[in-house]
C-alpha cells in the first residue's frame, strides 16, 4: 500500500481529490488556529497564575516567535524533501500541538512554561509549509484564492478559539483548559492523516541537505523575494506586538472578564473570515501590490485606533476593522512569495515568509513589554502602528510584485 505513494505526483490528482485536499487543509488550519488563539486569552491568566511581569510575558511571546522561526527551516526542508509524507507531517503537527499544550498547562514555573511554549509553537510551525505548498502547486491559477481560503479556515479558528476559551475559563482554570487540548489534538491529528493518505502528492525531490541549502541561498538572492520577506517581517512585528498586549490591555486597563477578552479577540477575526477569500481573489485579479500596500496602512491605522478608542462600541468597531486585514495579509504575502518561486522549493518559500517575521521582528514583543512596564500597556499599540505604517510605505514605493516581473 505504501509503495504506491512515492510514485504519485501532483499531475495525477483529480478534481475530487483536489477539493478534498482543500477542505482538509482548510479545516485542519482552523483547528490549529483554534488552539493557537486560545493561548492569547490564556496569557493574562497565565500571568496571574505564575506571577509574571509584562516584560516576562513579552519575552514569552518573543521566545515563542523565535522557536517558530528556527523551526521554519527544517519544516520547509521536510515538506519539500518528503512531499509524499504530507499526511504524516500534517497529522503529527496537530497531534503534537495538543501534547505540548498539555505540557504548558502542567508547567509549575516560568522557565518550564517558556520551554513548553517553544515546543507548542514548533509543532504549529510544521503545518504551514506542507499545507500551503500543496495548495500552491495544485491551485496554481488561483493561488491567491486557495491560500486565502486556507487562511479563512484559520480565521474561523481564531474567531472560535478565544470565545470558547473564555467560556471554559468561566467554569475551569487555565491549566485544565490547556491540558484538555491533548484529546482533540491527537484525535484530529489521526483523522487528518487518514483523510490525506489517499490523495496523491508531489514527487520526493531526493535532494540532499547540501543541495537544499544551495537552493535556499538562491532564493534569498532574489531581490524581489527579499522585499516580500521584509514586508512579512514588518507585518509580523506589528501583529505580534498588538496581539500579545491587546488581551493584557483588555484585562488590566478595561477590567473586563476572561469571557469578554475572548469575545473581543473573536471579533478581531470575524471580519477576516469573509475578507480573506475576497482579498485573495482581488489580489489574483488586480495584483498583490494593489491589495497588500494599502491594507498594511489600514491595519496600522487600526492599531492607532486601539490607542485612542474608549471602551465600548467604538473600541469593538476598531477591533473588527483590524481583524478584516489581520489574516488576509499573511495569505497575500505567501501568494506574493510563491509567485516569485517555481519548482520544488514552494514549501521552503513558505518557511522563509514565516521565518522572516522572526528575523526582522522576533524581539518586538519583548521590546513592547519593556515599553508597557515603563510607560503603559496601550503604548505598545503606538509601536505596532509605527512598524505597520513604515512597512506599508515600503510596499508602495518599491518594485516587487509578479506583475512587474512579467512586464520586465
N, C-alpha and C positions, 0 to 999 in steps of 0.2 A: 504493500500500500504506500509505503513511504518512497519507494523507488520511482514512482510516477511524478512526484512533486518536483524534483530538480529539473525534469525535462520540460515542465510547463513554462510558458512565457506570457508576458502581458499581451502578446499578439493573439493568443488563443482564448482570451477571456470573452465571453458572450455578453449580451446586453443584460440578461437577468443577473449574471454574476457580478457585473459592474454595479448594478443597482444594489445588490446585496452588500458589496464592499462599501458602498457609500453609506447605506443605512447602518451597518455595523460600526463603522469608524465614527460616524456622527454620534451614534448612541453611546459608544464607549467613551468618546471625548466628553460628552455630557456628564457621564458618571465620574470621570477623572476630575472634572472641574467642580462637581458637587462636593467631593472630598476636599479639594484644594480650597474652595471658597469657605468651607466650614472652619478652616484654620483662622481666617480673618476674624470671624465672630468670636472664636475661642481665645484670641490673643489677649483681650482685656481680662478674661477670666484666668488665663494662664499667668498673666502679670500679677494679679491679686494672689493667686494660689501659691506661686513661687516667690512672691515678694520682690519683683523685678522693677528696675528703673526704666524710664523711657530710652535711655542710652542702651540698656541691655536688650530691650525689645527691638530697637533699631539694629543692633548687632545681630540679633537672632534672624531678622529679615535679611540682613546682608549675607550671613553665612548660608542661609537658605538659597539665596541667589547665586553665590559663588559655587556652592555644591552643584546646583543645576547647570551652571556654565561649564564647569570642569567635566561634568558627565556628558555634555553635549558631544564632545569629540568621540568617545567610544560608542555612544548611542548612534551617531551618524555613520561611523565605520561599520558597526554591526548591521544596521539597516540596509546599507549598500552591499556589504560583503556577503551577508546571509539573508538575502531577499526571500528565498524560499521558506525561511523560518519566520516570516512575518507574523503568522498566527501565534507562534510561541512567544515572540518578543512582546506583542501587544497584550496577550493574555497574562504573561508574567508581570508586565508593568502594572496592570490593575491589581493583581493579587498582592504584590509586594507593597503597593500603596496602603492597602488595608493592614498588612503586617506591621509596617513601620508607624502607622497611625496608632496602633495598639501600643507599640513601644513608647511613643511620645506620651500617651496617656498614662503610662506606668512610670514615667520618669520622676524620681524623687527630688531632683535639684536642677539648677540652671544648666550645668555642663552636660548632663545626660540628655536634657531636653534639646540642647544645641545639637548634639550628636544625632539624636533621633530625627530632628527636623531636617538635618542634612540628608539622611538616608531616605526619608519620606520624599524629599524633592528629587533625589536621584532617580527613584522609582518612577516618579511622574515624568521626568525628562525623557525616558526611553519610549514614551508613547509617540511624541510628535514626529521625529524623523521617519519612523516606519510608516505611520499612518498618512502623513501629508505627502511623502514622496510617492506612495502608492496612488493617491488621488491625483497628484500632479502628472504622473505617467499615463494614467488611464482616462483622464479628462483633459487632455492637452488643449483642445479648442475652447474649453470653458473652464480653464484652470482657476481663474479668479472666483467664479461662482462656486465651484466644487470646494475649494479651500475655505471660502466664506461660509458655505453651508456647514462644513465641518466645524468652523468657529461658532456658528449659530448653536450647534449642539452644546458647545462649551458655555455659551451664554445662558442656555436653559439650565445647565448645571449650576452656573454661578448665581442664577436667579433663585433656584430652588434651595441650594445649599445653605445660604445664610438664614433664610426663613425657617427651614426645617431645623437647623441647628439652634436658632434662637428659641424655637418652640420646645425642643428637647431640653434646653437649659432651664426651662420653667420647672421641669419635673425631676431632672437628674443633674449631677455635677459634670463638669467639663471632662474629667477623667473617664467617666463611663461613656460619654459621647465618643471620645477618641478610641477607646478600647473596643467599642461596639462596631467600629468600621471594619474590623477584621473579617466578620462574617460575610457582608455583601461584597467586600473586596475579593475574597477568594472565590466565592460562588460565581460572581460576574466575570472574573478572570478566566475561569474554566469555560464558561458559556461562550465568551468571545473567541477563545481558542477553537472550540468546536464549530462555531459558525464560519470562521475564516479558513479552516483547514481545506475545504473542498475548492476554494477559489484559487485559480492559477495566479502565480506571481511572476516577477521578473527573474531572469536567469541569475545564477550565482556569478558575481563578477570575477571571482577567482583571483582577485588582486591581493598582493601581499601588503603588509603594513607599510613597508618602504615605498611601494608603488602608490599606495593610498596617500601617504604624506606628500609625495611629489605632486600628485593631482590636486591636493588641497592647497599647496603652495601656488599652483597655477590659478586656483580660484581666487586667492587673496591678492593676486597681482592684477586682477580685473578691476580697473579704476571705478567703473560704474557700480560694480558689486560692492566695492568698499564704501561707496557713498550710501548705498542702501543699508549696509551694516551700521554705518554711523547713525542713520535715521532710526534704525532699530534700537540702538543704544540709547539715544535721546528719548525715544518713546518709553522704553523700559524704565529709564531713570525717573521720568516724571510719573509714570503709572505706579511704580513701586513705592515712591515717596507718598503719593496720595493715598493709595490703598492700604499702606501699613498704618498710617496715622488717622485715617478717617474714622475707623471704629473706636480708637482711643479718644478722639475728639468728641464723638457722639456720646460715649460712655461717661467721660470725665467732665467735659465742658457743658454739654447739654443735659447730662444726668439722666439719660434715657435707660430703659431696661435692656437686658440682652436680647429679648424678643424684638424690641424696636430697632436695635442695632442690626439684627438680621434682616428686618423688613427694609430698612434703608439700603443695605448692601444689595438686597434682591432687586430693589428699584433701580439701582445703578446698572443692572444688566437686563432688565426687561426690554428697554429700548433696543439693545443690541440684538435681541432675538430676531426682530423684524429688519433692523437696519443692516445687519451683516450681509445676508444674501443680496439685498438691494444694492449696497455699495460695492459688493463683489461684482455684480452684473454691470454696474456703471463703470467700474474700472476696466472690465473686459471691453466695453464699448468705447469709452472716451479716453482711456489710458490711465495708468496707475498714478501718474503725477497729478493729473487733474483732480483726483479724489484725495490722494494722500496729503499733499501740502496744505490745502485749506482745512482738512479735518484735524491735523495736528494743531493748527492755530485755534480752532474752535475748542478742542479739548483743553488747551492751555487757558483759554478764557473761562472755561468751566471751573478750572482749578482756582482761578482768581475769584470766581463767584462764590466758591466754598468759603473763602476767607471773609467776604463781606456779608453774605446772606444770613439773616437771622433764623433762629429755629422756627420751624413751621412749614407752611406750604411752599414758600419761596425756596427754602433750602432743599426741600424734596424735589422741586422742579429743576434746580441746578444739578442735583444728583442724577436725575433722569436724563437730562441733556448730556451730561458727562458720559453716561452709560451708552448712549447712542453711538459714540465714537470709540469707546474703550477697547472693545474686542475687534471690531471691523478693521482697525488699523493694523493689528498684527497679521491678520489674514491678507491684507493688501501688501504688506511688507514681504510676506512669504511668497506671494504670487509674483511680486516685482523681482525678487531674487531668483525665483525659478525661471522666469522669462529669460534671464541672462545666462543660464546654465543648461546645457543639454547633456545627454549621455547618462552614465551610471553614477553620477555624483549628486543626484537630486536630494537624497537623504542628508548628505553631508552639507549641502547648501542650506537645508532647513536647520541643521545643527548650528551652522555659522550665524544664521539670523538670530536664533535664540541666544547663542553664546555671546554675540555682540552686545546684548543687553548687560552682560556681566562685565565684559572688558571695559566698556565705556562708563557704566554706571553701577557697578557692583557695590560700591560703598555709599551710594546715595542714601539708603535708609539709615545707615549709621550716622552719616552727616546730619540727616534730618532729625535723628534722635538727640544729637548734641544741641541742635537749634531748639528743639522742643523743651529740653531741660533748661537751656539758658534764657530763652525768651518765653514762648508758649507753644502749645501744640499746633494751633492753627497757622503759625508762622511757616510750618512745613509746606502749606499749600502754596505759599509765595515761591518757595524753592521749586516746586513742581511746575508752577506757571512759567517761571523763567526758562527752565530746561526745555519745556514743550514749545514755547514760542520761538526760541532760538532754532530749534530743530525744524520747525515749520518754515522759517525764513530760509534756512539752508536748502530745504527741499524745493522751495520756489525758485531760487536763483541758480541752481546747478543743473547740469545736463546728465541725466542718468537713466531715464525710463526707456523701455524697449522700443517705443515709437521712434525716439531719436536714433536708436541703434539701427533700425530698419531704414531710416532715411539717409544715413551716412554712407 
